[in-house]
């Protein structure tokens, strides 16, 4: 046994556990623990670099203005179909609803522009605009946009209208998904929080090594180690 290494290892493991307990305490603002604080922090940084709304509006949606489409789709239930009817109608499309089935025709570019506008409002935490426009929540609006446009894209693909279908996919991925996922999160720029970001990344590395070295020292202190075996001659 090596008492010095054993005591050092025990100290490292105990201090690791103390820090872990502190991390899980709700002392990091707004009743959050350390994991919740770091999750919110990195989500804020991600949101600060995920605003593609203008690009989607000018590069994808506007070039589609004047592109007519006519599809028949089926959603999961009549309630979702009613919400989709409200979305497409306000985008200038004509919609017929029968249960969970819809027949939609209109200008695809105008529909996509409306979807981007709604996604941008949600992205900027302006859910009250969508609530006032549709009488249901921002999250419900974007979720319905995503699923209904996915059905529209599938129908257009069957019609061999591949370019419009790809445009819908881009709007889903780079407008509707960020708008939905980052709703309610305050954006932040990396340059404004460089010191905190550096600290958290360094702490993560050090804290991981902290535990590993503690285990290693305890094993060394107890005489549990790995040594190269002697070569045996047959």
BAKOL-658174 format. One record per residue (C-alpha): residue number from 1; x, y, z; residue in three letters. Coordinates in steps of 0.25 Angstrom, whole numbers, plus 5000, padded with zeros to 4 digits. Layout:
BEGIN
i = NUM east = X north = Y up = Z aa = ALA
...
***
This chain:
BEGIN
i = 1 east = 5000 north = 5000 up = 5000 aa = UNK
i = 2 east = 5004 north = 5014 up = 4998 aa = UNK
i = 3 east = 4997 north = 5023 up = 5008 aa = UNK
i = 4 east = 5000 north = 5036 up = 5002 aa = UNK
i = 5 east = 4994 north = 5032 up = 4988 aa = UNK
i = 6 east = 4982 north = 5026 up = 4995 aa = UNK
i = 7 east = 4979 north = 5038 up = 5004 aa = UNK
i = 8 east = 4981 north = 5047 up = 4991 aa = UNK
i = 9 east = 4971 north = 5039 up = 4983 aa = UNK
i = 10 east = 4961 north = 5039 up = 4995 aa = UNK
i = 11 east = 4962 north = 5054 up = 4996 aa = UNK
i = 12 east = 4960 north = 5055 up = 4980 aa = UNK
i = 13 east = 4948 north = 5046 up = 4980 aa = UNK
i = 14 east = 4942 north = 5053 up = 4993 aa = UNK
i = 15 east = 4944 north = 5067 up = 4987 aa = UNK
i = 16 east = 4938 north = 5062 up = 4973 aa = UNK
i = 17 east = 4926 north = 5057 up = 4981 aa = UNK
i = 18 east = 4924 north = 5071 up = 4988 aa = UNK
i = 19 east = 4925 north = 5079 up = 4975 aa = UNK
i = 20 east = 4915 north = 5069 up = 4969 aa = UNK
i = 21 east = 4905 north = 5072 up = 4980 aa = UNK
i = 22 east = 4907 north = 5087 up = 4978 aa = UNK
i = 23 east = 4905 north = 5085 up = 4963 aa = UNK
i = 24 east = 4891 north = 5079 up = 4966 aa = UNK
i = 25 east = 4887 north = 5089 up = 4976 aa = UNK
i = 26 east = 4877 north = 5100 up = 4971 aa = UNK
i = 27 east = 4886 north = 5112 up = 4973 aa = UNK
i = 28 east = 4889 north = 5116 up = 4959 aa = UNK
i = 29 east = 4878 north = 5126 up = 4957 aa = UNK
i = 30 east = 4863 north = 5124 up = 4955 aa = UNK
i = 31 east = 4863 north = 5111 up = 4963 aa = UNK
i = 32 east = 4872 north = 5104 up = 4953 aa = UNK
i = 33 east = 4883 north = 5094 up = 4956 aa = UNK
i = 34 east = 4897 north = 5094 up = 4949 aa = UNK
i = 35 east = 4892 north = 5085 up = 4938 aa = UNK
i = 36 east = 4880 north = 5093 up = 4935 aa = UNK
i = 37 east = 4888 north = 5106 up = 4935 aa = UNK
i = 38 east = 4899 north = 5100 up = 4925 aa = UNK
i = 39 east = 4888 north = 5094 up = 4917 aa = UNK
i = 40 east = 4881 north = 5108 up = 4916 aa = UNK
i = 41 east = 4894 north = 5115 up = 4913 aa = UNK
i = 42 east = 4898 north = 5106 up = 4902 aa = UNK
i = 43 east = 4884 north = 5107 up = 4896 aa = UNK
i = 44 east = 4885 north = 5122 up = 4896 aa = UNK
i = 45 east = 4898 north = 5122 up = 4889 aa = UNK
i = 46 east = 4893 north = 5112 up = 4879 aa = UNK
i = 47 east = 4881 north = 5121 up = 4876 aa = UNK
i = 48 east = 4890 north = 5133 up = 4874 aa = UNK
i = 49 east = 4896 north = 5126 up = 4862 aa = UNK
i = 50 east = 4884 north = 5119 up = 4857 aa = UNK
i = 51 east = 4875 north = 5130 up = 4851 aa = UNK
i = 52 east = 4874 north = 5126 up = 4836 aa = UNK
i = 53 east = 4860 north = 5133 up = 4834 aa = UNK
i = 54 east = 4864 north = 5144 up = 4824 aa = UNK
i = 55 east = 4872 north = 5134 up = 4816 aa = UNK
i = 56 east = 4860 north = 5125 up = 4815 aa = UNK
i = 57 east = 4851 north = 5136 up = 4812 aa = UNK
i = 58 east = 4860 north = 5142 up = 4800 aa = UNK
i = 59 east = 4867 north = 5129 up = 4795 aa = UNK
i = 60 east = 4856 north = 5119 up = 4796 aa = UNK
i = 61 east = 4842 north = 5124 up = 4798 aa = UNK
i = 62 east = 4842 north = 5137 up = 4789 aa = UNK
i = 63 east = 4847 north = 5129 up = 4777 aa = UNK
i = 64 east = 4835 north = 5120 up = 4778 aa = UNK
i = 65 east = 4825 north = 5131 up = 4778 aa = UNK
i = 66 east = 4817 north = 5129 up = 4765 aa = UNK
i = 67 east = 4818 north = 5114 up = 4766 aa = UNK
i = 68 east = 4804 north = 5108 up = 4767 aa = UNK
i = 69 east = 4802 north = 5095 up = 4774 aa = UNK
i = 70 east = 4790 north = 5086 up = 4777 aa = UNK
i = 71 east = 4790 north = 5074 up = 4786 aa = UNK
i = 72 east = 4781 north = 5065 up = 4794 aa = UNK
i = 73 east = 4787 north = 5061 up = 4808 aa = UNK
i = 74 east = 4783 north = 5054 up = 4820 aa = UNK
i = 75 east = 4787 north = 5058 up = 4834 aa = UNK
i = 76 east = 4787 north = 5050 up = 4847 aa = UNK
i = 77 east = 4773 north = 5055 up = 4852 aa = UNK
i = 78 east = 4762 north = 5065 up = 4849 aa = UNK
i = 79 east = 4767 north = 5075 up = 4859 aa = UNK
i = 80 east = 4781 north = 5076 up = 4853 aa = UNK
i = 81 east = 4774 north = 5077 up = 4839 aa = UNK
i = 82 east = 4766 north = 5089 up = 4844 aa = UNK
i = 83 east = 4779 north = 5096 up = 4849 aa = UNK
i = 84 east = 4785 north = 5093 up = 4836 aa = UNK
i = 85 east = 4773 north = 5099 up = 4829 aa = UNK
i = 86 east = 4775 north = 5112 up = 4837 aa = UNK
i = 87 east = 4790 north = 5113 up = 4833 aa = UNK
i = 88 east = 4788 north = 5111 up = 4818 aa = UNK
i = 89 east = 4776 north = 5120 up = 4817 aa = UNK
i = 90 east = 4784 north = 5131 up = 4824 aa = UNK
i = 91 east = 4795 north = 5129 up = 4814 aa = UNK
i = 92 east = 4785 north = 5131 up = 4802 aa = UNK
i = 93 east = 4783 north = 5117 up = 4799 aa = UNK
i = 94 east = 4769 north = 5110 up = 4796 aa = UNK
i = 95 east = 4766 north = 5099 up = 4805 aa = UNK
i = 96 east = 4755 north = 5088 up = 4806 aa = UNK
i = 97 east = 4754 north = 5080 up = 4819 aa = UNK
i = 98 east = 4747 north = 5067 up = 4820 aa = UNK
i = 99 east = 4751 north = 5060 up = 4834 aa = UNK
i = 100 east = 4766 north = 5059 up = 4834 aa = UNK
i = 101 east = 4767 north = 5060 up = 4819 aa = UNK
i = 102 east = 4770 north = 5073 up = 4812 aa = UNK
i = 103 east = 4771 north = 5078 up = 4798 aa = UNK
i = 104 east = 4780 north = 5090 up = 4796 aa = UNK
i = 105 east = 4783 north = 5099 up = 4784 aa = UNK
i = 106 east = 4790 north = 5112 up = 4783 aa = UNK
i = 107 east = 4803 north = 5119 up = 4781 aa = UNK
i = 108 east = 4814 north = 5111 up = 4788 aa = UNK
i = 109 east = 4823 north = 5123 up = 4790 aa = UNK
i = 110 east = 4813 north = 5131 up = 4797 aa = UNK
i = 111 east = 4810 north = 5119 up = 4806 aa = UNK
i = 112 east = 4825 north = 5117 up = 4809 aa = UNK
i = 113 east = 4827 north = 5132 up = 4812 aa = UNK
i = 114 east = 4816 north = 5131 up = 4822 aa = UNK
i = 115 east = 4822 north = 5119 up = 4829 aa = UNK
i = 116 east = 4835 north = 5126 up = 4830 aa = UNK
i = 117 east = 4828 north = 5138 up = 4836 aa = UNK
i = 118 east = 4822 north = 5130 up = 4846 aa = UNK
i = 119 east = 4835 north = 5123 up = 4849 aa = UNK
i = 120 east = 4842 north = 5136 up = 4851 aa = UNK
i = 121 east = 4831 north = 5141 up = 4860 aa = UNK
i = 122 east = 4833 north = 5128 up = 4869 aa = UNK
i = 123 east = 4848 north = 5129 up = 4868 aa = UNK
i = 124 east = 4848 north = 5143 up = 4874 aa = UNK
i = 125 east = 4838 north = 5139 up = 4885 aa = UNK
i = 126 east = 4826 north = 5146 up = 4879 aa = UNK
i = 127 east = 4817 north = 5135 up = 4881 aa = UNK
i = 128 east = 4805 north = 5144 up = 4884 aa = UNK
i = 129 east = 4805 north = 5148 up = 4869 aa = UNK
i = 130 east = 4802 north = 5134 up = 4865 aa = UNK
i = 131 east = 4792 north = 5132 up = 4877 aa = UNK
i = 132 east = 4785 north = 5145 up = 4872 aa = UNK
i = 133 east = 4785 north = 5140 up = 4857 aa = UNK
i = 134 east = 4781 north = 5126 up = 4859 aa = UNK
i = 135 east = 4775 north = 5125 up = 4873 aa = UNK
i = 136 east = 4785 north = 5114 up = 4876 aa = UNK
i = 137 east = 4799 north = 5114 up = 4882 aa = UNK
i = 138 east = 4812 north = 5117 up = 4874 aa = UNK
i = 139 east = 4817 north = 5103 up = 4876 aa = UNK
i = 140 east = 4804 north = 5097 up = 4871 aa = UNK
i = 141 east = 4805 north = 5106 up = 4859 aa = UNK
i = 142 east = 4819 north = 5102 up = 4855 aa = UNK
i = 143 east = 4817 north = 5087 up = 4858 aa = UNK
i = 144 east = 4805 north = 5087 up = 4849 aa = UNK
i = 145 east = 4813 north = 5095 up = 4838 aa = UNK
i = 146 east = 4824 north = 5085 up = 4839 aa = UNK
i = 147 east = 4815 north = 5072 up = 4838 aa = UNK
i = 148 east = 4805 north = 5078 up = 4827 aa = UNK
i = 149 east = 4817 north = 5083 up = 4819 aa = UNK
i = 150 east = 4823 north = 5070 up = 4820 aa = UNK
i = 151 east = 4811 north = 5063 up = 4814 aa = UNK
i = 152 east = 4810 north = 5074 up = 4803 aa = UNK
i = 153 east = 4825 north = 5071 up = 4800 aa = UNK
i = 154 east = 4822 north = 5056 up = 4799 aa = UNK
i = 155 east = 4810 north = 5059 up = 4789 aa = UNK
i = 156 east = 4819 north = 5068 up = 4781 aa = UNK
i = 157 east = 4829 north = 5058 up = 4780 aa = UNK
i = 158 east = 4819 north = 5048 up = 4775 aa = UNK
i = 159 east = 4815 north = 5058 up = 4764 aa = UNK
i = 160 east = 4830 north = 5059 up = 4761 aa = UNK
i = 161 east = 4831 north = 5074 up = 4765 aa = UNK
i = 162 east = 4844 north = 5071 up = 4772 aa = UNK
i = 163 east = 4849 north = 5086 up = 4773 aa = UNK
i = 164 east = 4837 north = 5091 up = 4780 aa = UNK
i = 165 east = 4838 north = 5078 up = 4789 aa = UNK
i = 166 east = 4853 north = 5082 up = 4792 aa = UNK
i = 167 east = 4849 north = 5096 up = 4796 aa = UNK
i = 168 east = 4839 north = 5091 up = 4806 aa = UNK
i = 169 east = 4849 north = 5082 up = 4812 aa = UNK
i = 170 east = 4859 north = 5094 up = 4814 aa = UNK
i = 171 east = 4848 north = 5103 up = 4820 aa = UNK
i = 172 east = 4845 north = 5091 up = 4830 aa = UNK
i = 173 east = 4859 north = 5089 up = 4834 aa = UNK
i = 174 east = 4865 north = 5103 up = 4834 aa = UNK
i = 175 east = 4852 north = 5112 up = 4838 aa = UNK
i = 176 east = 4841 north = 5103 up = 4845 aa = UNK
i = 177 east = 4850 north = 5094 up = 4853 aa = UNK
i = 178 east = 4859 north = 5106 up = 4859 aa = UNK
i = 179 east = 4846 north = 5114 up = 4861 aa = UNK
i = 180 east = 4840 north = 5102 up = 4869 aa = UNK
i = 181 east = 4852 north = 5097 up = 4876 aa = UNK
i = 182 east = 4857 north = 5111 up = 4881 aa = UNK
i = 183 east = 4844 north = 5117 up = 4885 aa = UNK
i = 184 east = 4845 north = 5124 up = 4899 aa = UNK
i = 185 east = 4860 north = 5124 up = 4899 aa = UNK
i = 186 east = 4868 north = 5137 up = 4900 aa = UNK
i = 187 east = 4879 north = 5137 up = 4889 aa = UNK
i = 188 east = 4893 north = 5140 up = 4892 aa = UNK
i = 189 east = 4906 north = 5143 up = 4884 aa = UNK
i = 190 east = 4919 north = 5135 up = 4887 aa = UNK
i = 191 east = 4927 north = 5147 up = 4887 aa = UNK
i = 192 east = 4919 north = 5153 up = 4898 aa = UNK
i = 193 east = 4921 north = 5141 up = 4907 aa = UNK
i = 194 east = 4935 north = 5137 up = 4903 aa = UNK
i = 195 east = 4940 north = 5136 up = 4918 aa = UNK
i = 196 east = 4929 north = 5128 up = 4923 aa = UNK
i = 197 east = 4929 north = 5119 up = 4911 aa = UNK
i = 198 east = 4944 north = 5116 up = 4913 aa = UNK
i = 199 east = 4942 north = 5114 up = 4928 aa = UNK
i = 200 east = 4931 north = 5104 up = 4925 aa = UNK
i = 201 east = 4939 north = 5096 up = 4915 aa = UNK
i = 202 east = 4952 north = 5096 up = 4923 aa = UNK
i = 203 east = 4944 north = 5092 up = 4936 aa = UNK
i = 204 east = 4938 north = 5080 up = 4928 aa = UNK
i = 205 east = 4951 north = 5075 up = 4924 aa = UNK
i = 206 east = 4957 north = 5077 up = 4938 aa = UNK
i = 207 east = 4945 north = 5071 up = 4945 aa = UNK
i = 208 east = 4946 north = 5058 up = 4936 aa = UNK
i = 209 east = 4961 north = 5057 up = 4939 aa = UNK
i = 210 east = 4958 north = 5060 up = 4954 aa = UNK
i = 211 east = 4950 north = 5047 up = 4955 aa = UNK
i = 212 east = 4959 north = 5039 up = 4947 aa = UNK
i = 213 east = 4972 north = 5043 up = 4955 aa = UNK
i = 214 east = 4964 north = 5040 up = 4968 aa = UNK
i = 215 east = 4961 north = 5026 up = 4964 aa = UNK
i = 216 east = 4975 north = 5024 up = 4959 aa = UNK
i = 217 east = 4981 north = 5029 up = 4972 aa = UNK
i = 218 east = 4972 north = 5020 up = 4981 aa = UNK
i = 219 east = 4976 north = 5008 up = 4972 aa = UNK
i = 220 east = 4991 north = 5011 up = 4973 aa = UNK
i = 221 east = 4990 north = 5014 up = 4988 aa = UNK
i = 222 east = 4983 north = 5000 up = 4990 aa = UNK
i = 223 east = 4994 north = 4994 up = 4982 aa = UNK
i = 224 east = 4985 north = 4991 up = 4970 aa = UNK
i = 225 east = 4993 north = 4994 up = 4958 aa = UNK
i = 226 east = 4997 north = 4988 up = 4945 aa = UNK
i = 227 east = 5011 north = 4984 up = 4942 aa = UNK
i = 228 east = 5017 north = 4978 up = 4930 aa = UNK
i = 229 east = 5017 north = 4963 up = 4932 aa = UNK
i = 230 east = 5031 north = 4955 up = 4931 aa = UNK
i = 231 east = 5034 north = 4948 up = 4919 aa = UNK
i = 232 east = 5032 north = 4933 up = 4921 aa = UNK
i = 233 east = 5041 north = 4923 up = 4913 aa = UNK
i = 234 east = 5035 north = 4910 up = 4909 aa = UNK
***
